[in-house]
């Protein structure tokens, strides 16, 4: 498992809008007793500017340095949303299987 940090921009929208990153996420409870839930990237929209950095299968660890394992999705989305095309810092974990799938897809 590797941990990567990326500076990514929120999607484009009219000024004054609050937007996210174009990522679809799922919060999944871990099977190991006492392990915190994990937030996994399950889809990336076409307008997302994160496509070359964040990948489907990545585990979201932190947003702007704040750990996300204690957040529910609603709280996480509120934390991520902001002015269009402004930056946010994402820390993700990527396992060997996720890296291999990415490479096989020709990315």
N, CA, C and O atoms as a printed pandas DataFrame, in Angstrom:
     atom_number atom_name residue_name chain_id  residue_number  x_coord  y_coord  z_coord
0              1         N          UNK        A               1    0.851   -1.181    0.000
1              2        CA          UNK        A               1    0.000    0.000    0.000
2              3         C          UNK        A               1    0.891    1.236    0.000
3              4         O          UNK        A               1    1.827    1.343    0.792
4              5         N          UNK        A               2    0.588    2.154   -0.891
5              6        CA          UNK        A               2    1.317    3.420   -0.918
6              7         C          UNK        A               2    0.368    4.548   -0.548
7              8         O          UNK        A               2   -0.846    4.438   -0.721
8              9         N          UNK        A               3    0.930    5.623   -0.040
9             10        CA          UNK        A               3    0.139    6.800    0.313
10            11         C          UNK        A               3    0.635    7.961   -0.543
11            12         O          UNK        A               3    1.829    8.260   -0.569
12            13         N          UNK        A               4   -0.285    8.606   -1.235
13            14        CA          UNK        A               4    0.041    9.722   -2.124
14            15         C          UNK        A               4   -0.761   10.946   -1.721
15            16         O          UNK        A               4   -1.887   10.826   -1.237
16            17         N          UNK        A               5   -0.183   12.122   -1.921
17            18        CA          UNK        A               5   -0.911   13.367   -1.664
18            19         C          UNK        A               5   -0.947   14.171   -2.955
19            20         O          UNK        A               5    0.072   14.319   -3.630
20            21         N          UNK        A               6   -2.125   14.692   -3.299
21            22        CA          UNK        A               6   -2.310   15.454   -4.527
22            23         C          UNK        A               6   -2.996   16.777   -4.237
23            24         O          UNK        A               6   -3.869   16.863   -3.373
24            25         N          UNK        A               7   -2.595   17.802   -4.964
25            26        CA          UNK        A               7   -3.327   19.064   -4.964
26            27         C          UNK        A               7   -4.217   19.018   -6.196
27            28         O          UNK        A               7   -3.726   18.956   -7.323
28            29         N          UNK        A               8   -5.523   19.049   -5.981
29            30        CA          UNK        A               8   -6.466   18.953   -7.083
30            31         C          UNK        A               8   -7.413   20.142   -7.053
31            32         O          UNK        A               8   -7.652   20.733   -6.000
32            33         N          UNK        A               9   -7.949   20.486   -8.214
33            34        CA          UNK        A               9   -8.873   21.608   -8.314
34            35         C          UNK        A               9  -10.303   21.118   -8.316
35            36         O          UNK        A               9  -10.617   20.059   -8.860
36            37         N          UNK        A              10  -11.158   21.902   -7.702
37            38        CA          UNK        A              10  -12.591   21.615   -7.771
38            39         C          UNK        A              10  -13.058   21.856   -9.206
39            40         O          UNK        A              10  -12.402   22.571   -9.963
40            41         N          UNK        A              11  -14.189   21.260   -9.576
41            42        CA          UNK        A              11  -14.689   21.365  -10.953
42            43         C          UNK        A              11  -15.091   22.792  -11.294
43            44         O          UNK        A              11  -15.300   23.624  -10.411
44            45         N          UNK        A              12  -15.194   23.058  -12.590
45            46        CA          UNK        A              12  -15.596   24.379  -13.075
46            47         C          UNK        A              12  -17.090   24.587  -12.871
47            48         O          UNK        A              12  -17.877   23.646  -12.979
48            49         N          UNK        A              13  -17.475   25.828  -12.575
49            50        CA          UNK        A              13  -18.881   26.191  -12.384
50            51         C          UNK        A              13  -18.954   27.712  -12.346
51            52         O          UNK        A              13  -17.925   28.380  -12.243
52            53         N          UNK        A              14  -20.163   28.262  -12.429
53            54        CA          UNK        A              14  -20.296   29.722  -12.353
54            55         C          UNK        A              14  -19.756   30.254  -11.022
55            56         O          UNK        A              14  -19.861   29.577   -9.999
56            57         N          UNK        A              15  -19.182   31.454  -11.027
57            58        CA          UNK        A              15  -18.677   32.053   -9.791
58            59         C          UNK        A              15  -19.765   32.083   -8.711
59            60         O          UNK        A              15  -20.941   32.300   -9.003
60            61         N          UNK        A              16  -19.355   31.866   -7.479
61            62        CA          UNK        A              16  -20.294   31.879   -6.360
62            63         C          UNK        A              16  -20.909   30.524   -6.057
63            64         O          UNK        A              16  -21.556   30.353   -5.024
64            65         N          UNK        A              17  -20.715   29.564   -6.945
65            66        CA          UNK        A              17  -21.236   28.212   -6.724
66            67         C          UNK        A              17  -20.339   27.477   -5.731
67            68         O          UNK        A              17  -19.164   27.810   -5.577
68            69         N          UNK        A              18  -20.897   26.494   -5.072
69            70        CA          UNK        A              18  -20.111   25.583   -4.239
70            71         C          UNK        A              18  -20.081   24.250   -4.968
71            72         O          UNK        A              18  -21.130   23.674   -5.257
72            73         N          UNK        A              19  -18.885   23.755   -5.265
73            74        CA          UNK        A              19  -18.746   22.528   -6.043
74            75         C          UNK        A              19  -17.786   21.568   -5.361
75            76         O          UNK        A              19  -17.046   21.939   -4.449
76            77         N          UNK        A              20  -17.817   20.331   -5.824
77            78        CA          UNK        A              20  -16.924   19.300   -5.311
78            79         C          UNK        A              20  -15.841   18.969   -6.312
79            80         O          UNK        A              20  -15.421   19.819   -7.098
80            81         N          UNK        A              21  -15.393   17.727   -6.276
81            82        CA          UNK        A              21  -14.266   17.290   -7.089
82            83         C          UNK        A              21  -14.679   16.378   -8.233
83            84         O          UNK        A              21  -13.840   16.012   -9.055
84            85         N          UNK        A              22  -15.938   16.005   -8.304
85            86        CA          UNK        A              22  -16.377   15.088   -9.352
86            87         C          UNK        A              22  -16.069   13.642   -9.026
87            88         O          UNK        A              22  -15.919   12.818   -9.929
88            89         N          UNK        A              23  -15.971   13.322   -7.735
89            90        CA          UNK        A              23  -15.702   11.956   -7.308
90            91         C          UNK        A              23  -16.943   11.350   -6.675
91            92         O          UNK        A              23  -17.636   12.014   -5.905
92            93         N          UNK        A              24  -17.229   10.085   -6.996
93            94        CA          UNK        A              24  -18.284    9.361   -6.292
94            95         C          UNK        A              24  -17.574    8.469   -5.277
95            96         O          UNK        A              24  -16.655    7.724   -5.618
96            97         N          UNK        A              25  -18.016    8.560   -4.033
97            98        CA          UNK        A              25  -17.357    7.851   -2.940
98            99         C          UNK        A              25  -18.328    6.914   -2.245
99           100         O          UNK        A              25  -19.540    7.121   -2.285
100          101         N          UNK        A              26  -17.785    5.877   -1.602
101          102        CA          UNK        A              26  -18.593    5.015   -0.748
102          103         C          UNK        A              26  -17.843    4.825    0.560
103          104         O          UNK        A              26  -16.617    4.718    0.586
104          105         N          UNK        A              27  -18.599    4.785    1.632
105          106        CA          UNK        A              27  -18.033    4.554    2.963
106          107         C          UNK        A              27  -18.341    3.106    3.314
107          108         O          UNK        A              27  -19.499    2.688    3.329
108          109         N          UNK        A              28  -17.293    2.353    3.594
109          110        CA          UNK        A              28  -17.467    0.928    3.831
110          111         C          UNK        A              28  -16.837    0.546    5.157
111          112         O          UNK        A              28  -15.693    0.897    5.448
112          113         N          UNK        A              29  -17.608   -0.180    5.951
113          114        CA          UNK        A              29  -17.095   -0.666    7.226
114          115         C          UNK        A              29  -16.075   -1.766    6.945
115          116         O          UNK        A              29  -16.288   -2.607    6.072
116          117         N          UNK        A              30  -14.995   -1.758    7.668
117          118        CA          UNK        A              30  -13.971   -2.787    7.516
118          119         C          UNK        A              30  -14.388   -4.044    8.274
119          120         O          UNK        A              30  -15.084   -3.967    9.286
120          121         N          UNK        A              31  -13.963   -5.180    7.782
121          122        CA          UNK        A              31  -14.315   -6.453    8.416
122          123         C          UNK        A              31  -13.505   -6.715    9.679
123          124         O          UNK        A              31  -13.973   -7.410   10.581
124          125         N          UNK        A              32  -12.295   -6.166    9.752
125          126        CA          UNK        A              32  -11.448   -6.392   10.928
126          127         C          UNK        A              32  -12.035   -5.662   12.135
127          128         O          UNK        A              32  -12.416   -4.495   12.038
128          129         N          UNK        A              33  -12.104   -6.343   13.252
129          130        CA          UNK        A              33  -12.668   -5.752   14.471
130          131         C          UNK        A              33  -11.873   -4.521   14.885
131          132         O          UNK        A              33  -10.646   -4.563   14.976
132          133         N          UNK        A              34  -12.576   -3.439   15.130
133          134        CA          UNK        A              34  -11.953   -2.208   15.591
134          135         C          UNK        A              34  -11.352   -1.341   14.500
135          136         O          UNK        A              34  -10.894   -0.233   14.777
136          137         N          UNK        A              35  -11.344   -1.824   13.262
137          138        CA          UNK        A              35  -10.782   -1.028   12.166
138          139         C          UNK        A              35  -11.763    0.069   11.783
139          140         O          UNK        A              35  -12.969   -0.168   11.736
140          141         N          UNK        A              36  -11.255    1.277   11.507
141          142        CA          UNK        A              36  -12.155    2.372   11.118
142          143         C          UNK        A              36  -12.732    2.128    9.723
143          144         O          UNK        A              36  -12.131    1.415    8.919
144          145         N          UNK        A              37  -13.891    2.714    9.434
145          146        CA          UNK        A              37  -14.439    2.589    8.080
146          147         C          UNK        A              37  -13.508    3.256    7.077
147          148         O          UNK        A              37  -12.719    4.132    7.432
148          149         N          UNK        A              38  -13.609    2.834    5.829
149          150        CA          UNK        A              38  -12.765    3.408    4.769
150          151         C          UNK        A              38  -13.661    4.053    3.733
151          152         O          UNK        A              38  -14.774    3.591    3.482
152          153         N          UNK        A              39  -13.173    5.116    3.140
153          154        CA          UNK        A              39  -13.911    5.821    2.097
154          155         C          UNK        A              39  -13.179    5.586    0.788
155          156         O          UNK        A              39  -12.044    6.025    0.601
156          157         N          UNK        A              40  -13.857    4.878   -0.119
157          158        CA          UNK        A              40  -13.262    4.446   -1.382
158          159         C          UNK        A              40  -13.838    5.248   -2.551
159          160         O          UNK        A              40  -15.030    5.555   -2.581
160          161         N          UNK        A              41  -12.966    5.583   -3.520
161          162        CA          UNK        A              41  -13.397    6.227   -4.759
162          163         C          UNK        A              41  -13.988    5.148   -5.650
163          164         O          UNK        A              41  -13.299    4.188   -5.995
164          165         N          UNK        A              42  -15.272    5.290   -6.035
165          166        CA          UNK        A              42  -15.920    4.266   -6.867
166          167         C          UNK        A              42  -16.184    4.742   -8.293
167          168         O          UNK        A              42  -16.430    3.928   -9.183
168          169         N          UNK        A              43  -16.136    6.043   -8.511
169          170        CA          UNK        A              43  -16.352    6.578   -9.859
170          171         C          UNK        A              43  -15.782    7.980   -9.928
171          172         O          UNK        A              43  -15.764    8.702   -8.931
172          173         N          UNK        A              44  -15.314    8.366  -11.115
173          174        CA          UNK        A              44  -14.793    9.712  -11.339
174          175         C          UNK        A              44  -15.532   10.283  -12.532
175          176         O          UNK        A              44  -15.526    9.694  -13.613
176          177         N          UNK        A              45  -16.174   11.437  -12.338
177          178        CA          UNK        A              45  -16.973   12.020  -13.422
178          179         C          UNK        A              45  -16.078   12.547  -14.543
179          180         O          UNK        A              45  -14.887   12.785  -14.343
180          181         N          UNK        A              46  -16.664   12.723  -15.712
181          182        CA          UNK        A              46  -15.915   13.194  -16.878
182          183         C          UNK        A              46  -15.343   14.591  -16.678
183          184         O          UNK        A              46  -14.277   14.898  -17.211
184          185         N          UNK        A              47  -16.031   15.447  -15.918
185          186        CA          UNK        A              47  -15.540   16.815  -15.741
186          187         C          UNK        A              47  -14.520   16.946  -14.614
187          188         O          UNK        A              47  -13.974   18.028  -14.400
188          189         N          UNK        A              48  -14.260   15.876  -13.905
189          190        CA          UNK        A              48  -13.306   15.932  -12.796
190          191         C          UNK        A              48  -11.897   16.192  -13.317
191          192         O          UNK        A              48  -11.454   15.567  -14.281
192          193         N          UNK        A              49  -11.206   17.112  -12.673
193          194        CA          UNK        A              49   -9.832   17.414  -13.072
194          195         C          UNK        A              49   -8.832   16.541  -12.326
195          196         O          UNK        A              49   -7.622   16.724  -12.464
196          197         N          UNK        A              50   -9.327   15.597  -11.541
197          198        CA          UNK        A              50   -8.476   14.720  -10.740
198          199         C          UNK        A              50   -8.137   13.417  -11.442
199          200         O          UNK        A              50   -7.422   12.588  -10.879
200          201         N          UNK        A              51   -8.631   13.215  -12.652
201          202        CA          UNK        A              51   -8.557   11.905  -13.312
202          203         C          UNK        A              51   -7.140   11.344  -13.416
203          204         O          UNK        A              51   -6.963   10.128  -13.347
204          205         N          UNK        A              52   -6.138   12.189  -13.579
205          206        CA          UNK        A              52   -4.765   11.700  -13.722
206          207         C          UNK        A              52   -4.081   11.484  -12.375
207          208         O          UNK        A              52   -2.948   11.005  -12.327
208          209         N          UNK        A              53   -4.750   11.830  -11.291
209          210        CA          UNK        A              53   -4.147   11.694   -9.971
210          211         C          UNK        A              53   -4.897   10.671   -9.130
211          212         O          UNK        A              53   -4.342    9.638   -8.756
212          213         N          UNK        A              54   -6.140   10.957   -8.839
213          214        CA          UNK        A              54   -6.964   10.062   -8.031
214          215         C          UNK        A              54   -7.552    9.001   -8.946
215          216         O          UNK        A              54   -7.956    9.293  -10.072
216          217         N          UNK        A              55   -7.598    7.760   -8.452
217          218        CA          UNK        A              55   -8.053    6.642   -9.281
218          219         C          UNK        A              55   -9.180    5.895   -8.587
219          220         O          UNK        A              55   -9.276    5.883   -7.360
220          221         N          UNK        A              56  -10.036    5.269   -9.399
221          222        CA          UNK        A              56  -11.066    4.400   -8.849
222          223         C          UNK        A              56  -10.364    3.318   -8.042
223          224         O          UNK        A              56   -9.379    2.737   -8.497
224          225         N          UNK        A              57  -10.871    3.050   -6.847
225          226        CA          UNK        A              57  -10.270    2.068   -5.953
226          227         C          UNK        A              57   -9.404    2.690   -4.878
227          228         O          UNK        A              57   -9.113    2.044   -3.871
228          229         N          UNK        A              58   -8.984    3.937   -5.073
229          230        CA          UNK        A              58   -8.188    4.614   -4.048
230          231         C          UNK        A              58   -9.009    4.776   -2.772
231          232         O          UNK        A              58  -10.232    4.902   -2.821
232          233         N          UNK        A              59   -8.327    4.770   -1.637
233          234        CA          UNK        A              59   -8.942    5.014   -0.337
234          235         C          UNK        A              59   -8.608    6.440    0.064
235          236         O          UNK        A              59   -7.434    6.804    0.148
236          237         N          UNK        A              60   -9.620    7.244    0.311
237          238        CA          UNK        A              60   -9.415    8.627    0.733
238          239         C          UNK        A              60   -9.044    8.625    2.212
239          240         O          UNK        A              60   -9.791    8.110    3.044
240          241         N          UNK        A              61   -7.891    9.200    2.535
241          242        CA          UNK        A              61   -7.361    9.193    3.894
242          243         C          UNK        A              61   -7.563   10.551    4.562
243          244         O          UNK        A              61   -7.937   10.624    5.733
244          245         N          UNK        A              62   -7.308   11.643    3.799
245          246        CA          UNK        A              62   -7.394   12.984    4.389
246          247         C          UNK        A              62   -7.738   14.009    3.318
247          248         O          UNK        A              62   -7.432   13.829    2.139
248          249         N          UNK        A              63   -8.386   15.099    3.760
249          250        CA          UNK        A              63   -8.681   16.250    2.911
250          251         C          UNK        A              63   -8.085   17.458    3.613
251          252         O          UNK        A              63   -8.432   17.767    4.753
252          253         N          UNK        A              64   -7.185   18.134    2.916
253          254        CA          UNK        A              64   -6.468   19.282    3.491
254          255         C          UNK        A              64   -5.852   18.945    4.847
255          256         O          UNK        A              64   -5.844   19.768    5.763
256          257         N          UNK        A              65   -5.337   17.721    4.956
257          258        CA          UNK        A              65   -4.660   17.288    6.171
258          259         C          UNK        A              65   -5.572   16.769    7.266
259          260         O          UNK        A              65   -5.083   16.282    8.286
260          261         N          UNK        A              66   -6.894   16.858    7.085
261          262        CA          UNK        A              66   -7.848   16.370    8.085
262          263         C          UNK        A              66   -8.247   14.930    7.768
263          264         O          UNK        A              66   -8.751   14.649    6.680
264          265         N          UNK        A              67   -8.022   14.019    8.716
265          266        CA          UNK        A              67   -8.386   12.613    8.524
266          267         C          UNK        A              67   -9.885   12.492    8.274
267          268         O          UNK        A              67  -10.679   13.214    8.877
268          269         N          UNK        A              68  -10.272   11.576    7.381
269          270        CA          UNK        A              68  -11.686   11.434    7.021
270          271         C          UNK        A              68  -12.322   10.158    7.565
271          272         O          UNK        A              68  -13.522    9.955    7.382
272          273         N          UNK        A              69  -11.550    9.290    8.232
273          274        CA          UNK        A              69  -12.111    8.008    8.665
274          275         C          UNK        A              69  -13.225    8.152    9.691
275          276         O          UNK        A              69  -14.026    7.232    9.851
276          277         N          UNK        A              70  -13.298    9.272   10.385
277          278        CA          UNK        A              70  -14.351    9.502   11.375
278          279         C          UNK        A              70  -15.560   10.242   10.794
279          280         O          UNK        A              70  -16.575   10.395   11.474
280          281         N          UNK        A              71  -15.460   10.705    9.536
281          282        CA          UNK        A              71  -16.532   11.498    8.921
282          283         C          UNK        A              71  -17.544   10.597    8.233
283          284         O          UNK        A              71  -17.179    9.574    7.654
284          285         N          UNK        A              72  -18.839   10.982    8.297
285          286        CA          UNK        A              72  -19.801   10.319    7.422
286          287         C          UNK        A              72  -19.716   11.036    6.073
287          288         O          UNK        A              72  -19.072   12.080    5.973
288          289         N          UNK        A              73  -20.351   10.493    5.042
289          290        CA          UNK        A              73  -20.213   11.071    3.704
290          291         C          UNK        A              73  -20.744   12.499    3.625
291          292         O          UNK        A              73  -20.168   13.331    2.925
292          293         N          UNK        A              74  -21.817   12.788    4.320
293          294        CA          UNK        A              74  -22.369   14.141    4.297
294          295         C          UNK        A              74  -21.358   15.156    4.842
295          296         O          UNK        A              74  -21.168   16.225    4.263
296          297         N          UNK        A              75  -20.721   14.814    5.947
297          298        CA          UNK        A              75  -19.703   15.688    6.537
298          299         C          UNK        A              75  -18.499   15.817    5.602
299          300         O          UNK        A              75  -17.940   16.904    5.450
300          301         N          UNK        A              76  -18.108   14.720    4.984
301          302        CA          UNK        A              76  -16.984   14.745    4.052
302          303         C          UNK        A              76  -17.283   15.652    2.864
303          304         O          UNK        A              76  -16.451   16.475    2.482
304          305         N          UNK        A              77  -18.482   15.501    2.274
305          306        CA          UNK        A              77  -18.833   16.335    1.124
306          307         C          UNK        A              77  -18.836   17.812    1.497
307          308         O          UNK        A              77  -18.398   18.648    0.707
308          309         N          UNK        A              78  -19.319   18.142    2.677
309          310        CA          UNK        A              78  -19.312   19.533    3.136
310          311         C          UNK        A              78  -17.874   20.040    3.263
311          312         O          UNK        A              78  -17.598   21.209    2.995
312          313         N          UNK        A              79  -16.975   19.171    3.664
313          314        CA          UNK        A              79  -15.572   19.539    3.830
314          315         C          UNK        A              79  -14.883   19.759    2.485
315          316         O          UNK        A              79  -14.000   20.608    2.366
316          317         N          UNK        A              80  -15.286   18.996    1.483
317          318        CA          UNK        A              80  -14.651   19.054    0.166
318          319         C          UNK        A              80  -15.199   20.200   -0.694
319          320         O          UNK        A              80  -14.460   20.792   -1.481
320          321         N          UNK        A              81  -16.471   20.506   -0.547
321          322        CA          UNK        A              81  -17.098   21.510   -1.409
322          323         C          UNK        A              81  -16.511   22.888   -1.171
323          324         O          UNK        A              81  -16.161   23.239   -0.045
324          325         N          UNK        A              82  -16.407   23.675   -2.253
325          326        CA          UNK        A              82  -15.858   25.019   -2.157
326          327         C          UNK        A              82  -16.039   25.774   -3.454
327          328         O          UNK        A              82  -16.792   25.348   -4.329
328          329         N          UNK        A              83  -15.357   26.885   -3.578
329          330        CA          UNK        A              83  -15.433   27.712   -4.781
330          331         C          UNK        A              83  -14.880   26.958   -5.988
331          332         O          UNK        A              83  -13.904   26.218   -5.859
332          333         N          UNK        A              84  -15.499   27.139   -7.171
333          334        CA          UNK        A              84  -15.027   26.450   -8.376
334          335         C          UNK        A              84  -13.545   26.713   -8.649
335          336         O          UNK        A              84  -13.046   27.820   -8.442
336          337         N          UNK        A              85  -12.862   25.684   -9.112
337          338        CA          UNK        A              85  -11.474   25.733   -9.551
338          339         C          UNK        A              85  -10.485   26.148   -8.470
339          340         O          UNK        A              85   -9.372   26.572   -8.784
340          341         N          UNK        A              86  -10.875   26.033   -7.190
341          342        CA          UNK        A              86   -9.923   26.250   -6.111
342          343         C          UNK        A              86   -9.313   24.913   -5.739
343          344         O          UNK        A              86   -9.893   23.864   -6.020
344          345         N          UNK        A              87   -8.155   24.941   -5.113
345          346        CA          UNK        A              87   -7.455   23.699   -4.805
346          347         C          UNK        A              87   -7.841   23.112   -3.456
347          348         O          UNK        A              87   -8.195   23.821   -2.514
348          349         N          UNK        A              88   -7.760   21.813   -3.405
349          350        CA          UNK        A              88   -7.918   21.055   -2.175
350          351         C          UNK        A              88   -6.824   19.992   -2.193
351          352         O          UNK        A              88   -6.434   19.523   -3.261
352          353         N          UNK        A              89   -6.334   19.616   -1.034
353          354        CA          UNK        A              89   -5.267   18.624   -0.929
354          355         C          UNK        A              89   -5.875   17.295   -0.483
355          356         O          UNK        A              89   -6.484   17.206    0.583
356          357         N          UNK        A              90   -5.702   16.267   -1.310
357          358        CA          UNK        A              90   -6.224   14.933   -0.998
358          359         C          UNK        A              90   -5.062   13.988   -0.713
359          360         O          UNK        A              90   -4.056   13.986   -1.423
360          361         N          UNK        A              91   -5.215   13.192    0.330
361          362        CA          UNK        A              91   -4.269   12.115    0.605
362          363         C          UNK        A              91   -5.019   10.810    0.397
363          364         O          UNK        A              91   -6.076   10.591    0.989
364          365         N          UNK        A              92   -4.468    9.943   -0.449
365          366        CA          UNK        A              92   -5.111    8.669   -0.759
366          367         C          UNK        A              92   -4.141    7.520   -0.524
367          368         O          UNK        A              92   -2.924    7.690   -0.600
368          369         N          UNK        A              93   -4.698    6.355   -0.239
369          370        CA          UNK        A              93   -3.924    5.122   -0.193
370          371         C          UNK        A              93   -4.280    4.315   -1.429
371          372         O          UNK        A              93   -5.432    4.275   -1.862
372          373         N          UNK        A              94   -3.269    3.680   -1.978
373          374        CA          UNK        A              94   -3.472    2.877   -3.188
374          375         C          UNK        A              94   -2.772    1.546   -2.984
375          376         O          UNK        A              94   -1.589    1.507   -2.646
376          377         N          UNK        A              95   -3.498    0.458   -3.189
377          378        CA          UNK        A              95   -2.873   -0.853   -3.025
378          379         C          UNK        A              95   -2.330   -1.358   -4.358
379          380         O          UNK        A              95   -2.572   -0.753   -5.403
380          381         N          UNK        A              96   -1.610   -2.448   -4.317
381          382        CA          UNK        A              96   -0.975   -2.994   -5.518
382          383         C          UNK        A              96   -2.001   -3.361   -6.580
383          384         O          UNK        A              96   -1.749   -3.153   -7.767
384          385         N          UNK        A              97   -3.155   -3.903   -6.184
385          386        CA          UNK        A              97   -4.186   -4.277   -7.147
386          387         C          UNK        A              97   -4.704   -3.049   -7.880
387          388         O          UNK        A              97   -4.876   -3.088   -9.098
388          389         N          UNK        A              98   -4.957   -1.963   -7.161
389          390        CA          UNK        A              98   -5.429   -0.720   -7.776
390          391         C          UNK        A              98   -4.393   -0.189   -8.764
391          392         O          UNK        A              98   -4.745    0.243   -9.862
392          393         N          UNK        A              99   -3.117   -0.220   -8.378
393          394        CA          UNK        A              99   -2.056    0.257   -9.278
394          395         C          UNK        A              99   -1.999   -0.599  -10.531
395          396         O          UNK        A              99   -1.867   -0.064  -11.631
396          397         N          UNK        A             100   -2.098   -1.941  -10.390
397          398        CA          UNK        A             100   -2.021   -2.838  -11.542
398          399         C          UNK        A             100   -3.217   -2.626  -12.479
399          400         O          UNK        A             100   -3.049   -2.616  -13.699
400          401         N          UNK        A             101   -4.421   -2.456  -11.921
401          402        CA          UNK        A             101   -5.607   -2.214  -12.757
402          403         C          UNK        A             101   -5.432   -0.933  -13.554
403          404         O          UNK        A             101   -5.801   -0.878  -14.727
404          405         N          UNK        A             102   -4.872    0.101  -12.928
405          406        CA          UNK        A             102   -4.644    1.382  -13.594
406          407         C          UNK        A             102   -3.666    1.205  -14.761
407          408         O          UNK        A             102   -3.901    1.717  -15.855
408          409         N          UNK        A             103   -2.595    0.495  -14.528
409          410        CA          UNK        A             103   -1.576    0.279  -15.556
410          411         C          UNK        A             103   -2.133   -0.553  -16.716
411          412         O          UNK        A             103   -1.843   -0.269  -17.878
412          413         N          UNK        A             104   -2.932   -1.580  -16.403
413          414        CA          UNK        A             104   -3.508   -2.419  -17.450
414          415         C          UNK        A             104   -4.513   -1.656  -18.294
415          416         O          UNK        A             104   -4.715   -1.991  -19.461
416          417         N          UNK        A             105   -5.149   -0.634  -17.728
417          418        CA          UNK        A             105   -6.109    0.179  -18.472
418          419         C          UNK        A             105   -5.378    1.174  -19.382
419          420         O          UNK        A             105   -6.020    1.913  -20.130
420          421         N          UNK        A             106   -4.053    1.198  -19.324
421          422        CA          UNK        A             106   -3.280    2.086  -20.185
422          423         C          UNK        A             106   -3.237    3.513  -19.724
423          424         O          UNK        A             106   -3.059    4.422  -20.534
424          425         N          UNK        A             107   -3.397    3.731  -18.434
425          426        CA          UNK        A             107   -3.387    5.105  -17.899
426          427         C          UNK        A             107   -1.983    5.536  -17.588
427          428         O          UNK        A             107   -1.769    6.658  -17.130
